[in-house]
């Protein structure tokens, strides 16, 4: 009886130890599986980063538009990082109006939408300010399944959505009407100015050729000649360039 009890107790201890070992193996296996799943998920997140084009446009090459250019690029980069998008290439049309439909980088981007289906812009006006061209681009994006991300507003323009199509059409039409009104006001202002002052634009340069030749023969500097003739150095340079472009580099 005593021996039987001892064997039973010993067997129980063996079972408990075996169960403990099995439990540890299960825990280790689960931990390894969790680690593997975490690594796979990380790899999946990296490999599933969606390619996208960035597009930047500014109307002039002045300093304020250079700052605007950098602001657009920064906003596009921040948006891409926050939404799992990878910028394959950032296209830039600098010093070109949104009314101009013939833009080198825009044309190149539109010609390479066979694999990249996402475009990030600062706002919708960067793509076009022309009503007809905006509709043309919209239908192109719709046909190719391209999504336009607006970095400033933080949302996506899905042109397969009827509401987005309607909003885009209205916004493009409104922009076109605003442009017409601005042009009309400009023409009216020019007309009033001509009626009041008799002419419009920069006055024609009037410089005495003989006086200029005499001063240059006497080796007088251009700055001094401009003061003598009652004009600016820039105006004098333009006048010289119109007659002999090679002489504008002379002091």
NORCOR-V509873 format. One record per pair of residues at least 12 apart in sequence whose ideal C-beta (glycine too) atoms are under 7 Angstrom apart, sorted by the first residue. I is the first residue (numbers start at 1). J is the second residue. Records with the same first field share a line. If there is no record, write none. Layout:
I = J + J
This chain:
49 = 84 + 86
50 = 84 + 85 + 86 + 118
51 = 86 + 88 + 116
52 = 80 + 85 + 86 + 87 + 88 + 116 + 118 + 119 + 120
53 = 88 + 89 + 91 + 109 + 116 + 119
54 = 76 + 87 + 90 + 91 + 120
55 = 91 + 106 + 109 + 119 + 121 + 126 + 127
56 = 69 + 72 + 73 + 90 + 92 + 126
57 = 93 + 96 + 98 + 126
58 = 94 + 95
59 = 97
60 = 95
61 = 94 + 95
69 = 94
72 = 122
73 = 90
75 = 122 + 151 + 152
76 = 90 + 120 + 122 + 151
79 = 120 + 149 + 151
80 = 120
85 = 118 + 120
88 = 116
91 = 105 + 106 + 108 + 109
92 = 105
93 = 105 + 106
98 = 125 + 128 + 129
99 = 129 + 130 + 179
101 = 130 + 133
110 = 140
113 = 144 + 146
117 = 145 + 146 + 147
118 = 147 + 149
119 = 146 + 148 + 149
120 = 149 + 151
121 = 148 + 150 + 151
122 = 151 + 152
123 = 150 + 152 + 153
124 = 150 + 171
125 = 175
129 = 175 + 179
130 = 176
131 = 172 + 173 + 175 + 176
134 = 168 + 172
135 = 169 + 172
138 = 159 + 165 + 168
141 = 159
142 = 159 + 160
205 = 235 + 238 + 239
207 = 229 + 231 + 236 + 239
208 = 229
211 = 229
212 = 225 + 229
215 = 228
221 = 251
222 = 236 + 251
